[in-house]
Amino acid sequence: MIEENPTDTPFPSYLIVDFFDNKPIHVVFSYDEVSDTGYVVTAYIPDSNLWADNFRKRK
């Protein structure tokens, strides 16, 4: 997990990084604890010019 945003609305959100075929992907998802439901907000390939530390920290 890269970031937690507990005050995002309507639900807290999280930014995670994973790798697919050795390529990074960032996924932003939110989670509704009441209904136990997760939502993918967006997914993207991070720009290597903007990210360091194996795509885990912004430059």
PDBQT receptor file of N, H, CA, C and O in Angstrom, charges set to zero:
ATOM      1  N   MET A   1       0.843  -1.168   0.000  1.00  0.00    +0.000 N 
ATOM      2  CA  MET A   1       0.000   0.000   0.000  1.00  0.00    +0.000 C 
ATOM      3  C   MET A   1       0.895   1.240   0.000  1.00  0.00    +0.000 C 
ATOM      4  O   MET A   1       1.848   1.344   0.772  1.00  0.00    +0.000 OA
ATOM      5  N   ILE A   2       0.559   2.168  -0.885  1.00  0.00    +0.000 N 
ATOM      6  H   ILE A   2      -0.215   2.084  -1.512  1.00  0.00    +0.000 HD
ATOM      7  CA  ILE A   2       1.335   3.403  -0.996  1.00  0.00    +0.000 C 
ATOM      8  C   ILE A   2       0.727   4.505  -0.135  1.00  0.00    +0.000 C 
ATOM      9  O   ILE A   2       1.434   5.192   0.602  1.00  0.00    +0.000 OA
ATOM     10  N   GLU A   3      -0.585   4.665  -0.237  1.00  0.00    +0.000 N 
ATOM     11  H   GLU A   3      -1.159   4.107  -0.836  1.00  0.00    +0.000 HD
ATOM     12  CA  GLU A   3      -1.267   5.742   0.491  1.00  0.00    +0.000 C 
ATOM     13  C   GLU A   3      -2.600   5.253   1.038  1.00  0.00    +0.000 C 
ATOM     14  O   GLU A   3      -3.260   4.389   0.461  1.00  0.00    +0.000 OA
ATOM     15  N   GLU A   4      -2.969   5.834   2.167  1.00  0.00    +0.000 N 
ATOM     16  H   GLU A   4      -2.433   6.536   2.636  1.00  0.00    +0.000 HD
ATOM     17  CA  GLU A   4      -4.307   5.655   2.731  1.00  0.00    +0.000 C 
ATOM     18  C   GLU A   4      -4.933   7.036   2.834  1.00  0.00    +0.000 C 
ATOM     19  O   GLU A   4      -4.290   7.982   3.290  1.00  0.00    +0.000 OA
ATOM     20  N   ASN A   5      -6.173   7.151   2.416  1.00  0.00    +0.000 N 
ATOM     21  H   ASN A   5      -6.695   6.383   2.046  1.00  0.00    +0.000 HD
ATOM     22  CA  ASN A   5      -6.897   8.418   2.513  1.00  0.00    +0.000 C 
ATOM     23  C   ASN A   5      -8.197   8.175   3.267  1.00  0.00    +0.000 C 
ATOM     24  O   ASN A   5      -9.257   8.030   2.659  1.00  0.00    +0.000 OA
ATOM     25  N   PRO A   6      -8.113   8.132   4.593  1.00  0.00    +0.000 N 
ATOM     26  CA  PRO A   6      -9.284   7.771   5.396  1.00  0.00    +0.000 C 
ATOM     27  C   PRO A   6     -10.422   8.789   5.364  1.00  0.00    +0.000 C 
ATOM     28  O   PRO A   6     -11.556   8.459   5.714  1.00  0.00    +0.000 OA
ATOM     29  N   THR A   7     -10.130  10.026   4.946  1.00  0.00    +0.000 N 
ATOM     30  H   THR A   7      -9.209  10.294   4.662  1.00  0.00    +0.000 HD
ATOM     31  CA  THR A   7     -11.186  11.045   4.929  1.00  0.00    +0.000 C 
ATOM     32  C   THR A   7     -11.829  11.208   3.555  1.00  0.00    +0.000 C 
ATOM     33  O   THR A   7     -12.712  12.050   3.393  1.00  0.00    +0.000 OA
ATOM     34  N   ASP A   8     -11.408  10.421   2.560  1.00  0.00    +0.000 N 
ATOM     35  H   ASP A   8     -10.690   9.736   2.692  1.00  0.00    +0.000 HD
ATOM     36  CA  ASP A   8     -12.063  10.490   1.252  1.00  0.00    +0.000 C 
ATOM     37  C   ASP A   8     -13.530  10.117   1.385  1.00  0.00    +0.000 C 
ATOM     38  O   ASP A   8     -13.911   9.318   2.240  1.00  0.00    +0.000 OA
ATOM     39  N   THR A   9     -14.345  10.710   0.524  1.00  0.00    +0.000 N 
ATOM     40  H   THR A   9     -14.036  11.359  -0.171  1.00  0.00    +0.000 HD
ATOM     41  CA  THR A   9     -15.770  10.407   0.545  1.00  0.00    +0.000 C 
ATOM     42  C   THR A   9     -16.197   9.867  -0.812  1.00  0.00    +0.000 C 
ATOM     43  O   THR A   9     -15.612  10.252  -1.824  1.00  0.00    +0.000 OA
ATOM     44  N   PRO A  10     -17.152   9.025  -0.869  1.00  0.00    +0.000 N 
ATOM     45  CA  PRO A  10     -17.991   8.611   0.246  1.00  0.00    +0.000 C 
ATOM     46  C   PRO A  10     -17.353   7.538   1.141  1.00  0.00    +0.000 C 
ATOM     47  O   PRO A  10     -17.887   7.238   2.209  1.00  0.00    +0.000 OA
ATOM     48  N   PHE A  11     -16.212   6.953   0.720  1.00  0.00    +0.000 N 
ATOM     49  H   PHE A  11     -15.779   7.196  -0.148  1.00  0.00    +0.000 HD
ATOM     50  CA  PHE A  11     -15.544   5.925   1.512  1.00  0.00    +0.000 C 
ATOM     51  C   PHE A  11     -14.045   6.182   1.531  1.00  0.00    +0.000 C 
ATOM     52  O   PHE A  11     -13.528   6.821   0.615  1.00  0.00    +0.000 OA
ATOM     53  N   PRO A  12     -13.338   5.708   2.537  1.00  0.00    +0.000 N 
ATOM     54  CA  PRO A  12     -11.880   5.820   2.546  1.00  0.00    +0.000 C 
ATOM     55  C   PRO A  12     -11.296   5.168   1.295  1.00  0.00    +0.000 C 
ATOM     56  O   PRO A  12     -11.847   4.197   0.779  1.00  0.00    +0.000 OA
ATOM     57  N   SER A  13     -10.169   5.713   0.809  1.00  0.00    +0.000 N 
ATOM     58  H   SER A  13      -9.721   6.502   1.229  1.00  0.00    +0.000 HD
ATOM     59  CA  SER A  13      -9.550   5.145  -0.384  1.00  0.00    +0.000 C 
ATOM     60  C   SER A  13      -8.093   4.794  -0.113  1.00  0.00    +0.000 C 
ATOM     61  O   SER A  13      -7.480   5.250   0.852  1.00  0.00    +0.000 OA
ATOM     62  N   TYR A  14      -7.572   3.968  -1.001  1.00  0.00    +0.000 N 
ATOM     63  H   TYR A  14      -8.070   3.597  -1.785  1.00  0.00    +0.000 HD
ATOM     64  CA  TYR A  14      -6.219   3.441  -0.857  1.00  0.00    +0.000 C 
ATOM     65  C   TYR A  14      -5.559   3.357  -2.225  1.00  0.00    +0.000 C 
ATOM     66  O   TYR A  14      -6.209   3.038  -3.221  1.00  0.00    +0.000 OA
ATOM     67  N   LEU A  15      -4.265   3.645  -2.266  1.00  0.00    +0.000 N 
ATOM     68  H   LEU A  15      -3.737   3.904  -1.457  1.00  0.00    +0.000 HD
ATOM     69  CA  LEU A  15      -3.482   3.499  -3.487  1.00  0.00    +0.000 C 
ATOM     70  C   LEU A  15      -2.510   2.355  -3.252  1.00  0.00    +0.000 C 
ATOM     71  O   LEU A  15      -1.735   2.373  -2.296  1.00  0.00    +0.000 OA
ATOM     72  N   ILE A  16      -2.554   1.367  -4.126  1.00  0.00    +0.000 N 
ATOM     73  H   ILE A  16      -3.183   1.353  -4.904  1.00  0.00    +0.000 HD
ATOM     74  CA  ILE A  16      -1.653   0.227  -4.007  1.00  0.00    +0.000 C 
ATOM     75  C   ILE A  16      -0.865   0.066  -5.304  1.00  0.00    +0.000 C 
ATOM     76  O   ILE A  16      -1.282   0.543  -6.360  1.00  0.00    +0.000 OA
ATOM     77  N   VAL A  17       0.267  -0.604  -5.210  1.00  0.00    +0.000 N 
ATOM     78  H   VAL A  17       0.605  -0.991  -4.353  1.00  0.00    +0.000 HD
ATOM     79  CA  VAL A  17       1.066  -0.922  -6.387  1.00  0.00    +0.000 C 
ATOM     80  C   VAL A  17       1.238  -2.430  -6.443  1.00  0.00    +0.000 C 
ATOM     81  O   VAL A  17       1.399  -3.093  -5.419  1.00  0.00    +0.000 OA
ATOM     82  N   ASP A  18       1.200  -2.951  -7.647  1.00  0.00    +0.000 N 
ATOM     83  H   ASP A  18       1.069  -2.412  -8.479  1.00  0.00    +0.000 HD
ATOM     84  CA  ASP A  18       1.488  -4.354  -7.888  1.00  0.00    +0.000 C 
ATOM     85  C   ASP A  18       2.173  -4.435  -9.244  1.00  0.00    +0.000 C 
ATOM     86  O   ASP A  18       2.279  -3.433  -9.951  1.00  0.00    +0.000 OA
ATOM     87  N   PHE A  19       2.624  -5.593  -9.597  1.00  0.00    +0.000 N 
ATOM     88  H   PHE A  19       2.538  -6.407  -9.023  1.00  0.00    +0.000 HD
ATOM     89  CA  PHE A  19       3.339  -5.778 -10.857  1.00  0.00    +0.000 C 
ATOM     90  C   PHE A  19       2.696  -6.912 -11.635  1.00  0.00    +0.000 C 
ATOM     91  O   PHE A  19       2.371  -7.963 -11.082  1.00  0.00    +0.000 OA
ATOM     92  N   PHE A  20       2.520  -6.679 -12.927  1.00  0.00    +0.000 N 
ATOM     93  H   PHE A  20       2.784  -5.825 -13.376  1.00  0.00    +0.000 HD
ATOM     94  CA  PHE A  20       1.967  -7.671 -13.835  1.00  0.00    +0.000 C 
ATOM     95  C   PHE A  20       2.907  -7.778 -15.016  1.00  0.00    +0.000 C 
ATOM     96  O   PHE A  20       3.162  -6.779 -15.689  1.00  0.00    +0.000 OA
ATOM     97  N   ASP A  21       3.425  -8.953 -15.282  1.00  0.00    +0.000 N 
ATOM     98  H   ASP A  21       3.218  -9.764 -14.735  1.00  0.00    +0.000 HD
ATOM     99  CA  ASP A  21       4.445  -9.142 -16.326  1.00  0.00    +0.000 C 
ATOM    100  C   ASP A  21       5.620  -8.199 -16.108  1.00  0.00    +0.000 C 
ATOM    101  O   ASP A  21       6.166  -7.644 -17.062  1.00  0.00    +0.000 OA
ATOM    102  N   ASN A  22       6.004  -8.021 -14.851  1.00  0.00    +0.000 N 
ATOM    103  H   ASN A  22       5.560  -8.471 -14.077  1.00  0.00    +0.000 HD
ATOM    104  CA  ASN A  22       7.121  -7.149 -14.449  1.00  0.00    +0.000 C 
ATOM    105  C   ASN A  22       6.887  -5.680 -14.755  1.00  0.00    +0.000 C 
ATOM    106  O   ASN A  22       7.841  -4.903 -14.792  1.00  0.00    +0.000 OA
ATOM    107  N   LYS A  23       5.648  -5.285 -14.973  1.00  0.00    +0.000 N 
ATOM    108  H   LYS A  23       4.873  -5.917 -14.943  1.00  0.00    +0.000 HD
ATOM    109  CA  LYS A  23       5.301  -3.885 -15.204  1.00  0.00    +0.000 C 
ATOM    110  C   LYS A  23       4.451  -3.397 -14.035  1.00  0.00    +0.000 C 
ATOM    111  O   LYS A  23       3.565  -4.113 -13.568  1.00  0.00    +0.000 OA
ATOM    112  N   PRO A  24       4.719  -2.173 -13.559  1.00  0.00    +0.000 N 
ATOM    113  CA  PRO A  24       3.957  -1.671 -12.409  1.00  0.00    +0.000 C 
ATOM    114  C   PRO A  24       2.550  -1.253 -12.802  1.00  0.00    +0.000 C 
ATOM    115  O   PRO A  24       2.297  -0.816 -13.925  1.00  0.00    +0.000 OA
ATOM    116  N   ILE A  25       1.656  -1.396 -11.858  1.00  0.00    +0.000 N 
ATOM    117  H   ILE A  25       1.862  -1.750 -10.946  1.00  0.00    +0.000 HD
ATOM    118  CA  ILE A  25       0.300  -0.890 -12.016  1.00  0.00    +0.000 C 
ATOM    119  C   ILE A  25      -0.140  -0.324 -10.667  1.00  0.00    +0.000 C 
ATOM    120  O   ILE A  25       0.059  -0.944  -9.622  1.00  0.00    +0.000 OA
ATOM    121  N   HIS A  26      -0.734   0.849 -10.709  1.00  0.00    +0.000 N 
ATOM    122  H   HIS A  26      -0.896   1.352 -11.558  1.00  0.00    +0.000 HD
ATOM    123  CA  HIS A  26      -1.307   1.462  -9.521  1.00  0.00    +0.000 C 
ATOM    124  C   HIS A  26      -2.819   1.268  -9.576  1.00  0.00    +0.000 C 
ATOM    125  O   HIS A  26      -3.438   1.412 -10.630  1.00  0.00    +0.000 OA
ATOM    126  N   VAL A  27      -3.393   0.944  -8.442  1.00  0.00    +0.000 N 
ATOM    127  H   VAL A  27      -2.889   0.827  -7.586  1.00  0.00    +0.000 HD
ATOM    128  CA  VAL A  27      -4.843   0.785  -8.335  1.00  0.00    +0.000 C 
ATOM    129  C   VAL A  27      -5.319   1.621  -7.153  1.00  0.00    +0.000 C 
ATOM    130  O   VAL A  27      -4.786   1.520  -6.048  1.00  0.00    +0.000 OA
ATOM    131  N   VAL A  28      -6.322   2.441  -7.402  1.00  0.00    +0.000 N 
ATOM    132  H   VAL A  28      -6.755   2.523  -8.300  1.00  0.00    +0.000 HD
ATOM    133  CA  VAL A  28      -6.984   3.193  -6.339  1.00  0.00    +0.000 C 
ATOM    134  C   VAL A  28      -8.315   2.505  -6.097  1.00  0.00    +0.000 C 
ATOM    135  O   VAL A  28      -9.112   2.313  -7.015  1.00  0.00    +0.000 OA
ATOM    136  N   PHE A  29      -8.539   2.138  -4.848  1.00  0.00    +0.000 N 
ATOM    137  H   PHE A  29      -7.891   2.294  -4.101  1.00  0.00    +0.000 HD
ATOM    138  CA  PHE A  29      -9.829   1.532  -4.516  1.00  0.00    +0.000 C 
ATOM    139  C   PHE A  29     -10.361   2.131  -3.227  1.00  0.00    +0.000 C 
ATOM    140  O   PHE A  29      -9.614   2.681  -2.419  1.00  0.00    +0.000 OA
ATOM    141  N   SER A  30     -11.671   2.013  -3.056  1.00  0.00    +0.000 N 
ATOM    142  H   SER A  30     -12.278   1.566  -3.712  1.00  0.00    +0.000 HD
ATOM    143  CA  SER A  30     -12.300   2.483  -1.829  1.00  0.00    +0.000 C 
ATOM    144  C   SER A  30     -13.048   1.315  -1.214  1.00  0.00    +0.000 C 
ATOM    145  O   SER A  30     -13.373   0.330  -1.877  1.00  0.00    +0.000 OA
ATOM    146  N   TYR A  31     -13.308   1.460   0.075  1.00  0.00    +0.000 N 
ATOM    147  H   TYR A  31     -13.044   2.260   0.614  1.00  0.00    +0.000 HD
ATOM    148  CA  TYR A  31     -13.923   0.351   0.800  1.00  0.00    +0.000 C 
ATOM    149  C   TYR A  31     -15.025   0.852   1.719  1.00  0.00    +0.000 C 
ATOM    150  O   TYR A  31     -14.819   1.741   2.545  1.00  0.00    +0.000 OA
ATOM    151  N   ASP A  32     -16.197   0.258   1.552  1.00  0.00    +0.000 N 
ATOM    152  H   ASP A  32     -16.364  -0.464   0.881  1.00  0.00    +0.000 HD
ATOM    153  CA  ASP A  32     -17.354   0.564   2.394  1.00  0.00    +0.000 C 
ATOM    154  C   ASP A  32     -17.448  -0.522   3.459  1.00  0.00    +0.000 C 
ATOM    155  O   ASP A  32     -17.839  -1.653   3.169  1.00  0.00    +0.000 OA
ATOM    156  N   GLU A  33     -17.086  -0.173   4.697  1.00  0.00    +0.000 N 
ATOM    157  H   GLU A  33     -16.768   0.746   4.932  1.00  0.00    +0.000 HD
ATOM    158  CA  GLU A  33     -17.105  -1.153   5.790  1.00  0.00    +0.000 C 
ATOM    159  C   GLU A  33     -18.516  -1.636   6.114  1.00  0.00    +0.000 C 
ATOM    160  O   GLU A  33     -18.704  -2.790   6.498  1.00  0.00    +0.000 OA
ATOM    161  N   VAL A  34     -19.496  -0.771   5.963  1.00  0.00    +0.000 N 
ATOM    162  H   VAL A  34     -19.344   0.166   5.651  1.00  0.00    +0.000 HD
ATOM    163  CA  VAL A  34     -20.876  -1.132   6.327  1.00  0.00    +0.000 C 
ATOM    164  C   VAL A  34     -21.379  -2.287   5.460  1.00  0.00    +0.000 C 
ATOM    165  O   VAL A  34     -21.957  -3.245   5.973  1.00  0.00    +0.000 OA
ATOM    166  N   SER A  35     -21.159  -2.194   4.153  1.00  0.00    +0.000 N 
ATOM    167  H   SER A  35     -20.690  -1.415   3.737  1.00  0.00    +0.000 HD
ATOM    168  CA  SER A  35     -21.643  -3.249   3.252  1.00  0.00    +0.000 C 
ATOM    169  C   SER A  35     -20.562  -4.269   2.908  1.00  0.00    +0.000 C 
ATOM    170  O   SER A  35     -20.811  -5.226   2.174  1.00  0.00    +0.000 OA
ATOM    171  N   ASP A  36     -19.344  -4.055   3.451  1.00  0.00    +0.000 N 
ATOM    172  H   ASP A  36     -19.142  -3.278   4.047  1.00  0.00    +0.000 HD
ATOM    173  CA  ASP A  36     -18.199  -4.939   3.168  1.00  0.00    +0.000 C 
ATOM    174  C   ASP A  36     -17.972  -5.056   1.657  1.00  0.00    +0.000 C 
ATOM    175  O   ASP A  36     -17.814  -6.150   1.115  1.00  0.00    +0.000 OA
ATOM    176  N   THR A  37     -17.962  -3.881   0.993  1.00  0.00    +0.000 N 
ATOM    177  H   THR A  37     -18.090  -2.993   1.434  1.00  0.00    +0.000 HD
ATOM    178  CA  THR A  37     -17.821  -3.829  -0.457  1.00  0.00    +0.000 C 
ATOM    179  C   THR A  37     -16.640  -2.943  -0.837  1.00  0.00    +0.000 C 
ATOM    180  O   THR A  37     -16.494  -1.834  -0.322  1.00  0.00    +0.000 OA
ATOM    181  N   GLY A  38     -15.797  -3.439  -1.742  1.00  0.00    +0.000 N 
ATOM    182  H   GLY A  38     -15.915  -4.339  -2.161  1.00  0.00    +0.000 HD
ATOM    183  CA  GLY A  38     -14.691  -2.656  -2.274  1.00  0.00    +0.000 C 
ATOM    184  C   GLY A  38     -15.003  -2.183  -3.679  1.00  0.00    +0.000 C 
ATOM    185  O   GLY A  38     -15.696  -2.866  -4.433  1.00  0.00    +0.000 OA
ATOM    186  N   TYR A  39     -14.488  -1.009  -4.033  1.00  0.00    +0.000 N 
ATOM    187  H   TYR A  39     -13.924  -0.454  -3.421  1.00  0.00    +0.000 HD
ATOM    188  CA  TYR A  39     -14.717  -0.423  -5.343  1.00  0.00    +0.000 C 
ATOM    189  C   TYR A  39     -13.386  -0.027  -5.962  1.00  0.00    +0.000 C 
ATOM    190  O   TYR A  39     -12.584   0.653  -5.323  1.00  0.00    +0.000 OA
ATOM    191  N   VAL A  40     -13.144  -0.444  -7.196  1.00  0.00    +0.000 N 
ATOM    192  H   VAL A  40     -13.796  -0.997  -7.715  1.00  0.00    +0.000 HD
ATOM    193  CA  VAL A  40     -11.976   0.032  -7.921  1.00  0.00    +0.000 C 
ATOM    194  C   VAL A  40     -12.341   1.389  -8.497  1.00  0.00    +0.000 C 
ATOM    195  O   VAL A  40     -13.286   1.508  -9.277  1.00  0.00    +0.000 OA
ATOM    196  N   VAL A  41     -11.585   2.413  -8.109  1.00  0.00    +0.000 N 
ATOM    197  H   VAL A  41     -10.817   2.316  -7.476  1.00  0.00    +0.000 HD
ATOM    198  CA  VAL A  41     -11.843   3.769  -8.583  1.00  0.00    +0.000 C 
ATOM    199  C   VAL A  41     -11.142   3.970  -9.920  1.00  0.00    +0.000 C 
ATOM    200  O   VAL A  41     -11.742   4.460 -10.877  1.00  0.00    +0.000 OA
ATOM    201  N   THR A  42      -9.865   3.588  -9.979  1.00  0.00    +0.000 N 
ATOM    202  H   THR A  42      -9.378   3.190  -9.202  1.00  0.00    +0.000 HD
ATOM    203  CA  THR A  42      -9.100   3.684 -11.215  1.00  0.00    +0.000 C 
ATOM    204  C   THR A  42      -7.878   2.795 -11.114  1.00  0.00    +0.000 C 
ATOM    205  O   THR A  42      -7.449   2.421 -10.022  1.00  0.00    +0.000 OA
ATOM    206  N   ALA A  43      -7.330   2.468 -12.258  1.00  0.00    +0.000 N 
ATOM    207  H   ALA A  43      -7.679   2.772 -13.144  1.00  0.00    +0.000 HD
ATOM    208  CA  ALA A  43      -6.076   1.717 -12.336  1.00  0.00    +0.000 C 
ATOM    209  C   ALA A  43      -5.281   2.322 -13.483  1.00  0.00    +0.000 C 
ATOM    210  O   ALA A  43      -5.840   2.661 -14.526  1.00  0.00    +0.000 OA
ATOM    211  N   TYR A  44      -3.970   2.454 -13.283  1.00  0.00    +0.000 N 
ATOM    212  H   TYR A  44      -3.516   2.178 -12.435  1.00  0.00    +0.000 HD
ATOM    213  CA  TYR A  44      -3.144   3.073 -14.315  1.00  0.00    +0.000 C 
ATOM    214  C   TYR A  44      -1.709   2.597 -14.212  1.00  0.00    +0.000 C 
ATOM    215  O   TYR A  44      -1.289   2.081 -13.176  1.00  0.00    +0.000 OA
ATOM    216  N   ILE A  45      -0.964   2.771 -15.283  1.00  0.00    +0.000 N 
ATOM    217  H   ILE A  45      -1.306   3.190 -16.124  1.00  0.00    +0.000 HD
ATOM    218  CA  ILE A  45       0.464   2.489 -15.298  1.00  0.00    +0.000 C 
ATOM    219  C   ILE A  45       1.169   3.770 -14.884  1.00  0.00    +0.000 C 
ATOM    220  O   ILE A  45       1.061   4.786 -15.571  1.00  0.00    +0.000 OA
ATOM    221  N   PRO A  46       1.894   3.737 -13.761  1.00  0.00    +0.000 N 
ATOM    222  CA  PRO A  46       2.528   4.965 -13.266  1.00  0.00    +0.000 C 
ATOM    223  C   PRO A  46       3.688   5.416 -14.153  1.00  0.00    +0.000 C 
ATOM    224  O   PRO A  46       4.391   4.599 -14.747  1.00  0.00    +0.000 OA
ATOM    225  N   ASP A  47       3.866   6.716 -14.227  1.00  0.00    +0.000 N 
ATOM    226  H   ASP A  47       3.294   7.379 -13.744  1.00  0.00    +0.000 HD
ATOM    227  CA  ASP A  47       4.936   7.339 -15.007  1.00  0.00    +0.000 C 
ATOM    228  C   ASP A  47       6.249   7.246 -14.228  1.00  0.00    +0.000 C 
ATOM    229  O   ASP A  47       6.339   7.744 -13.106  1.00  0.00    +0.000 OA
ATOM    230  N   SER A  48       7.249   6.622 -14.807  1.00  0.00    +0.000 N 
ATOM    231  H   SER A  48       7.175   6.217 -15.719  1.00  0.00    +0.000 HD
ATOM    232  CA  SER A  48       8.537   6.458 -14.120  1.00  0.00    +0.000 C 
ATOM    233  C   SER A  48       9.227   7.790 -13.846  1.00  0.00    +0.000 C 
ATOM    234  O   SER A  48      10.110   7.856 -12.990  1.00  0.00    +0.000 OA
ATOM    235  N   ASN A  49       8.844   8.850 -14.554  1.00  0.00    +0.000 N 
ATOM    236  H   ASN A  49       8.127   8.795 -15.249  1.00  0.00    +0.000 HD
ATOM    237  CA  ASN A  49       9.403  10.178 -14.294  1.00  0.00    +0.000 C 
ATOM    238  C   ASN A  49       8.824  10.810 -13.025  1.00  0.00    +0.000 C 
ATOM    239  O   ASN A  49       9.382  11.770 -12.493  1.00  0.00    +0.000 OA
ATOM    240  N   LEU A  50       7.711  10.271 -12.549  1.00  0.00    +0.000 N 
ATOM    241  H   LEU A  50       7.258   9.491 -12.981  1.00  0.00    +0.000 HD
ATOM    242  CA  LEU A  50       7.029  10.839 -11.381  1.00  0.00    +0.000 C 
ATOM    243  C   LEU A  50       7.174   9.990 -10.121  1.00  0.00    +0.000 C 
ATOM    244  O   LEU A  50       6.885  10.457  -9.020  1.00  0.00    +0.000 OA
ATOM    245  N   TRP A  51       7.621   8.745 -10.281  1.00  0.00    +0.000 N 
ATOM    246  H   TRP A  51       7.856   8.366 -11.175  1.00  0.00    +0.000 HD
ATOM    247  CA  TRP A  51       7.660   7.812  -9.160  1.00  0.00    +0.000 C 
ATOM    248  C   TRP A  51       9.056   7.243  -8.958  1.00  0.00    +0.000 C 
ATOM    249  O   TRP A  51       9.785   6.995  -9.919  1.00  0.00    +0.000 OA
ATOM    250  N   ALA A  52       9.420   7.039  -7.691  1.00  0.00    +0.000 N 
ATOM    251  H   ALA A  52       8.828   7.240  -6.910  1.00  0.00    +0.000 HD
ATOM    252  CA  ALA A  52      10.703   6.434  -7.329  1.00  0.00    +0.000 C 
ATOM    253  C   ALA A  52      10.447   5.251  -6.399  1.00  0.00    +0.000 C 
ATOM    254  O   ALA A  52       9.301   4.904  -6.115  1.00  0.00    +0.000 OA
ATOM    255  N   ASP A  53      11.526   4.644  -5.935  1.00  0.00    +0.000 N 
ATOM    256  H   ASP A  53      12.457   4.926  -6.165  1.00  0.00    +0.000 HD
ATOM    257  CA  ASP A  53      11.450   3.570  -4.957  1.00  0.00    +0.000 C 
ATOM    258  C   ASP A  53      10.499   2.462  -5.423  1.00  0.00    +0.000 C 
ATOM    259  O   ASP A  53       9.554   2.083  -4.730  1.00  0.00    +0.000 OA
ATOM    260  N   ASN A  54      10.792   1.964  -6.626  1.00  0.00    +0.000 N 
ATOM    261  H   ASN A  54      11.559   2.272  -7.189  1.00  0.00    +0.000 HD
ATOM    262  CA  ASN A  54       9.985   0.879  -7.213  1.00  0.00    +0.000 C 
ATOM    263  C   ASN A  54       8.508   1.251  -7.334  1.00  0.00    +0.000 C 
ATOM    264  O   ASN A  54       7.618   0.435  -7.093  1.00  0.00    +0.000 OA
ATOM    265  N   PHE A  55       8.272   2.529  -7.722  1.00  0.00    +0.000 N 
ATOM    266  H   PHE A  55       8.995   3.192  -7.918  1.00  0.00    +0.000 HD
ATOM    267  CA  PHE A  55       6.930   3.071  -7.973  1.00  0.00    +0.000 C 
ATOM    268  C   PHE A  55       6.103   3.199  -6.696  1.00  0.00    +0.000 C 
ATOM    269  O   PHE A  55       4.874   3.160  -6.746  1.00  0.00    +0.000 OA
ATOM    270  N   ARG A  56       6.774   3.352  -5.552  1.00  0.00    +0.000 N 
ATOM    271  H   ARG A  56       7.773   3.384  -5.511  1.00  0.00    +0.000 HD
ATOM    272  CA  ARG A  56       6.075   3.464  -4.276  1.00  0.00    +0.000 C 
ATOM    273  C   ARG A  56       6.118   4.864  -3.664  1.00  0.00    +0.000 C 
ATOM    274  O   ARG A  56       5.369   5.152  -2.731  1.00  0.00    +0.000 OA
ATOM    275  N   LYS A  57       6.981   5.731  -4.176  1.00  0.00    +0.000 N 
ATOM    276  H   LYS A  57       7.590   5.497  -4.934  1.00  0.00    +0.000 HD
ATOM    277  CA  LYS A  57       7.081   7.100  -3.649  1.00  0.00    +0.000 C 
ATOM    278  C   LYS A  57       7.155   8.091  -4.801  1.00  0.00    +0.000 C 
ATOM    279  O   LYS A  57       7.811   7.850  -5.814  1.00  0.00    +0.000 OA
ATOM    280  N   ARG A  58       6.459   9.220  -4.615  1.00  0.00    +0.000 N 
ATOM    281  H   ARG A  58       5.926   9.415  -3.792  1.00  0.00    +0.000 HD
ATOM    282  CA  ARG A  58       6.525  10.270  -5.632  1.00  0.00    +0.000 C 
ATOM    283  C   ARG A  58       7.894  10.952  -5.555  1.00  0.00    +0.000 C 
ATOM    284  O   ARG A  58       8.466  11.131  -4.479  1.00  0.00    +0.000 OA
ATOM    285  N   LYS A  59       8.392  11.320  -6.726  1.00  0.00    +0.000 N 
ATOM    286  H   LYS A  59       7.928  11.174  -7.600  1.00  0.00    +0.000 HD
ATOM    287  CA  LYS A  59       9.689  12.030  -6.774  1.00  0.00    +0.000 C 
ATOM    288  C   LYS A  59       9.511  13.460  -6.330  1.00  0.00    +0.000 C 
ATOM    289  O   LYS A  59      10.478  14.221  -6.299  1.00  0.00    +0.000 OA
TER     290      LYS A  59
